[in-house]
Every structure is written in structure tokens, then in C-alpha cells.
Amino acid sequence: MTQTFPVLPLRDIVVFPHMIVPLFVGRDKSVAALEAAMAADKEIFLVAQLDPAEDDPKADDLYDIGVTATVLQLLKLPDGTVRVLVEGKQRGRLGGLTDAGTYMTTEVIPIEEVTAEGTEVSALMRSVIDQFENYAKLNRKLPAETASQLGEIEDASRLADAVAGNISIKVADKQSLLIETDPARRLEMVFAFMEGELGVLQVEKKIKSRVKRQMEKTQREYYLNEQLKAIQRELGNEGEEGEGDELAELTQKIATLKLSKEARTKATAELKKLKTMAPMSAEATVVRNYLDVLLGLPWGKRSKLKKDIAAAQAILDEDHYALEKVKDRIVEYLAVQARTNKLKGPILCLVGPPGVGKTSLGKSIAKATGREFIRQSLGGVRDEAEIRGHRRTYIGSLPGKIVTNLRKAGAANPLFLLDEIDKLGQDFRGDPASALLEVLDPEQNSKFNDHYLEIDIDLSDVMFVCTANTLNLPQPLLDRMEIIRLEGYTEDEKVEIAERHLIAKQIEAHGLKDGEFTLTPEGLRALIQRYTREAGVRTLEREIAKLARKALRQILEGKATSVTITPENLHEFAGVQKYRHGLSEEENQIGAVTGLAWTEVGGELLTIESVTVPGKGAIKLTGKLGDVMKESAETAMSFIKARAPSYGIKPSLFHRKDVHVHLPEGAVPKDGPSAGIGLVTCIVSTLTGVPVKKEVAMTGEVTLRGRVLPIGGLKEKMLAALRGGITTVLIPQENEKDLADIPQNIKDGLKIIPVTHVDEVLRLALTEPLEAIDWTDADELAAQPPAPIAPAGGELHH
């Protein structure tokens, strides 16, 4: 039988039958519904909202099942809200909502209570009561007597509702308990919810007890320490026990170390401050750490430097083959050191491609000079504090890498290798490259100031060696260093390095015995030519390691007792040939020139190709070229147009044809002016139909008048030419002076011809001499169309 009741929507609460609950009501419609209920029979229908944030809920915003309730007490508060005490009566189903003006009413269909009896239900009730007692012990919010009151309930349905009203679970879970009419099933659900809540409450209790224990332990330690200090003060022997031992040790260190005047003053002041502090305070830890760093520095401790020049030369020669420039510089430094006995440490910068031995050379220099070796990689360092340290005001502040490594070295005159100095970063935290200006200046680094220590440290005895792949560094930093270039190794040098160092190193690393693995000199040369193309020897070492692995596998599988690798069986171990060793081109070709390029990893052969296509005399450039190279190509084209008749090129050809110049390996960026004479030769070859000699390579910048200007990276380019099987190289006349730095074996393997003008280049590079046009044919000249005139103030575009 349906009845009509005023509706009171509830937020964040579900009311169960036989449950007395206080509610605070503030919405106008809800207050009006309560007043209507009080004016009638005090009956009202309570139903939970799906979304608590909804201020004016409709039928779709409410759950279907709620409870009819009696209003026991109603109290209006001064702020306009109403405090009401209600008691749930019976479950009911929500009918349609009807607007009664200031509040909503609904027809409620009562849901009859289902009774449940039997042994299973009794057992279930007992389990729920026991579980609730455990829950009540852990949940401090429940009154102590709640569990005993529930134990007196004998009806399964009422017990389930009473427990459901007292446990802290989500509104949706409580609503599911309200919807469930079967008491046994409802008890099972309540039991399961309590089980989950118990797990959470137990973890909470563990965390609270752990935190409490920790706090008690800290307080206890502090209290005992204070007591101990009080006892020591009473006995008058504060400097003999515990904290006193440490203070006495620090006092002794300050007295015995050869500290500078500034450092001794600072250390004494900090020690005095430490004595007045509580030992467990955070500030005392900061001061203690500071004194540890300050007194841990090598004050007055120096390594005994070696002065035997011959022995130093022998060590350098034993560790590294070639690299004569660096070795000479180190031996010269030792000679001056031996004579004067006092010399500020030099600041060297070894610049060269990867794998040429810059880092290992640093170790070798330390060994030859008798210094302690420290290596600090600067790759990716972006923070100035990495060099100078953090100020002590910051929590967890530390000294910079210079001070930290000096402490680690234990000597005031180590060799400090600053590796990959060109890979320094820079961001909002400062520029570490600028911080290095002070470190690497012999005039300033005797008073290097670390932010953490706040005192001057003498770095003038430290020998700094930096390594870099390029000179892409700030100019002030470059100015402070002595640049020593390490170019790539020649093929002969690589053979020597492999035979002296790499093969023996890999044999030992792979556990091979004497005689089990042999790489013949011819096989080694073939490996270098066909499987590596690099300035250094890293790839070569990896390839030798690959051969050793495959050889060891064959020996362990019983296929061979020893392995000898020759050019004939090299492919069985090293795999498919990776590089073509020989000429850049197989035959003389029209419009194909071999140029020489410099890269960060050494020299490379660079093919320049060109063809003519129908057009109006324009030049098209492809191959990912930079602005300088594009301008170089335009200069070459303008020069050829100006000199066309003398090279046998009819000027009328430029009104009918465009020239397309392409540099292969289009994904690789290319720039620079040194391909100028190569571009001229390539275009002239295309326009005249005369092939270019395949064995000739060239490098040089060209001007509008045809002069050949000097270029850089000559040694690397010569190496690339020799590696690629080129026999003749054309270089600018002004670069002839640089041939003194080129190894003799490169000069013996190449015919190097200095040139001053493009005419010489064309005479040497083309297979046939060029014939000038006979200008006596006036009719042909008259038939040529006039050249287009550029608009005033603009550029000529074809």
C-alpha cells in the first residue's frame, strides 16, 4: 500500500531502519519538507543523492530505495540551518516526485522486512558481532558501548542494519546494503566490508606506533645527550669522552697541518663555534662536515715529481705510438722543471677526433711526470656549482669537483684531466665554462675560491690537461689553454698501434693462449681498409675483439686448435666488407670530381656531381649544403660564365641550359668554402664534356678572379686521400707551408701539387686540354641573344 511523504534528499549519508541520526539541513526545499512533516504526522522519506554536489536534485539524481523516518526533534539555528533528529522506520521504494510548491513529495512503496533464522544465520550473526568488536577497538571514533549494544540484538535484519550504520564505508556501499533485503546476504556483505576496513585500520595503527616510537627514541637520545653533557661539565673533562674526542682530534689536526693563514683562521673560528653547539643539532653537522672537507685537503702535501727526461720519454713512447707533438711538449716541460725546480703547471688542451688516445694520454703524462692522476668528465655538466661548489646556506651543499678531487688525490700537485671540455652545457643555473676561466688561468688559479670553503686554494701546482673533439669553446677559455692538435692516425700508424697494443690487449681480454690467435700484418691491413673508416682506433679495437671472439668459439667447439686470419679468410670472421677501399670513382667521368672534406672524426672523400638540364643559365644545388658552400658554388658559376670562351664554352649555352650540382650523402650537412675548385672543375667538365681524372682529388677556396685560397684541416684531408687510394692531390699554394706537419709516409704515398689559379687545376685535373673559342666568327657572336639586364637596385634572377 503506497503512502505519500515529503522527500528529504541526503548528501554523503545513508539512514537505515531503527537508526537514530542527527542531520543538519540547509536547503530551502529540505527545510520546507521538514516543516511539512512536523505539521502533519512527523513522517518523512529519506533518500540518498547520487551526486552530493547537486543542489536541486530531480528523480534521476536520487537512489530508488530509501527509508521512511520519524522526525523526533527539530531545532532552528541562528544561521538559518535546521538541526533535526530522525529515526529510520522501514525501507521503501521511491515513486515519482511531485512538486508540492516549496518542497517535493513522493509516493512510497513500502518494502516488507524479510526474516531469517537457522543455525547458519546465528553463526553469521555471532561472527559479525565478534568482527565488529575488533573493528570498534581499532576505530577510536566509535563509542565503547556500541559493540555491547549490538550484541543484545537478536534479529538478523536489525543487526545487519545496525552494523552497516556504524562502519565507515562509501555511500555507494552503504546504499547496496540498504537495497539488499535478504538479512543473511546483508550480514555477509557487512562482514566483508569490515574485513577490508580492518586491514586499513591495522596498517594505520602500525604507522602511528612506528612514528611514535621514532619520536620517543629521538627525544630519549636528546635527553641522554643533554644529561651526558651536564655530567661532563660537572666532572670538568669535556675534552676526553665522546664529543670531546672528536673536538680534540680536530684541534690537533688544525695545529699540525700546514694550513694557510686564512685557512687556519677560518678552521679555528669554525671549531670554536662547534664547541658551543648541541652535538645533535643540524648546524653542528654542517660545521663538522665543513671542517672535514677543509682539513681533508692536501695542505703542504706534494708528489715527488720525476726529473729523468729519458725515462719520461720512454714511458710516453711505450704507452702511445706517434703523437710526437704532445710528447715533445711534455718532455720540454720536464726539462724546465728539472732546471728551475719551480714552474707553474702548464694548461694543455688536446684537440682531436674520437679514439685517438686523448684520455689515455692524460694517464700516460701523469705516469711520466710522477703526478697523481685525476679525471673529471665535463660532458653534460650544466651547473656552475659543479666547478665552484654550493654556498653553505643550502641544505646538502657540497664543495665543487675541483676541491673534491684534490681531496681524493691527497696531493697538491696532481694531473687534473678535464675530459670532454667542449661538451659543457649551459642553463639558468650558470655557465660552467665561465667558472673554468678562473681555474685554467695560471695568473688567477693560485687564489681559486670555492663557494663552499670560502677561502683561497692554490691550484698553481696542478697540471691541467683538457680534452676536446672540436674547438667549439668560448674564446676566453681557448685563450687560457695551449692547444695541441691530435690528428687522425695514418694506416701505417694504425697497423703499428694494433700490433703493439690492441691485439695483445684483446688476446688477454678473451683468455686466448699463445699461438691460438694470429692476425697477419696483411690481414690487419685489410681489416683497417675494408672494415674501419675512422680517425682513431676504437672501431678497429672492436673489430679485433670480434675476430678474437669468433676464433675462441671455433677453438672451444673443437673446429680448430689455432686460428690465423689472413686477407683471404677475413670475411669469414669479420662479416661482409663495410667500406670500399680504393678510388672514389672507378673510371674517368664527365662532371664527377673527388673533393676532400674535414669532419670532427677526421677527413673524408667528397664526390661532387653535376649535370646540365634545359633552362636559362641558373645553378641548382642539392645535398644539404650550408650557406657558405652555396655561395662558393655561385662564385664558381659566375667565374665560369665570365671565363667561358677561354674554356671552350659557348656563352649561348647558358641561355639554354641550367647546371644542377649535387653532393651525395644528402642527409649529411656540408658547409665551408674548401670545395670551390672542385665545384669549378665539376661544372667545367660538364659544360665541355671533358672527363675528370679519377685519381685526382682537390681542395681549395676559389675567388671570382679564379685565385685559389688556403683551407684548413690539411692533414686530415691528406689522410682521407691516402686512405681512399687517391694518387694526386691539388692543394692551395699557401698551404704548402703546412706540409711540414704532414707525416713523411703520407707525402711519399701522394703526389701533392700546390696550385695558385683555377687554370692550373683544370690543366691537371681534366683528361684533355681545353680549347678556347675562335672569336673570329662574327656571325655566330651576332646571333647570340643579348644578356638580360638586372633591374635597378635588384638582383638578376633566371
Buried (B, 14 or more C-beta within 10 A) or exposed (E): EEBBBBBBBBBEBBBBBBBBBEBEBEBEBBBBBBBBBBEEEBBBBBBBBBEBEEEEBEEEEBBEBBBBBBBEEBEBEEEEBBEBBBBBBBBBBBBEBEEBEEBBBBBBEBBEBBEBEEEEBEEBBEBBBEBBBBBBBBBEEBEEEBBEEBBEBEBBBBBBBBBBBBBEBEBEBBBBBBBBBBBBBBBBBBBEBBEEBBEEBEEEEEEEEEEEEEEEEEEEEBEEBEEBBEEBEEEEEBBEEEBBEBBEEBBEBBEEBEBBEEBBEBBBEBBEBBBEBEBEEEEBEBBBBBBEBBBBBBBEEEBEBBBEBEEBBEBBBEBBBBBEBBBEBBBEBBEEBBEEEEBBBBBBBBBBBBBBBBBEBBBBBBBBBBBBBBBBBBEEBBBBBBBBBBEBEEEEBBBBBBBBBBBEBEBBBBBBBBBBBBBBBBEEEBBBBBBBBBBBBBEBBBBBEBBBBBBBBBBBBBBBBBBBBEEEBBEEBBEBBEEBBBBBBBBBBBBBBBBBBBBEBBBEEBEBEEEBBBBEEEBBBBBBBBBBBBBBBBBBBEBBBBBBBBBBEBBEEEEEEBBBBBBEEBEEBBEEEEEEBEBBBEEBBBBBBBBBBBBEBBBBBBBBBBBBEEBEBBBBBEBBBEEBBBEBBEBBBEBBBEBBBEBBBBBBBBBEBBBBBBBEEEEEEBBBBBBBBBBBBBBBBBBBEBBBBBBBBBBBBBBEEBBBBBBEBBBBBBBBBBBBBBBBBBBBBBBEEBBEEBBEEBBEBBEBBBBBBBBBBBEBBBEEEBEEBEEEEEEEBEEEEEEEEEEEEEEEEE
